[in-house]
């Protein structure tokens, strides 16, 4: 995950648990992202809130969703990874868990979030590198 995090902006978009959903929706739209992490005042990871969470609540609760707070809709204690988690492990976690955003934690502190798009791009890069290495091996280093 460390290699994926190097490609991303350093800051993580986070909201407090008492944020109104109508405010969070504006953040998601403005930043063009699919999820935000929910953190306490002292930066503890409390959960994650995705567009899907909002849509499901809109289907169940209608416009009242917009007046709810983040803690009502967020996924509590989300699955996390560490910088040493491999891209393949992350892909498996996300596929098996049916989620698209994976918080990365180091020493108990949130250091980033990767999306399934980040993971797919990382997998493609790894495979391209392996193909180049195999071609070089097979051809004896001749391009």
JOKA-V419033 format. One line per field, one symbol per residue. ss: DSSP state (@ for helix, = for strand, . for the rest). A space follows every 50 residues. Layout:
ss: ???
This chain:
ss: .@@@@@.......==....=@@@@@@@@@@@...=====.....====== @@@@@@@@@@@@@@@@@.=@@@@.==...==.....@@@@@@@@@@@... ======..=======@@@@@@@@@@@@@@@@@@@@@@@@....
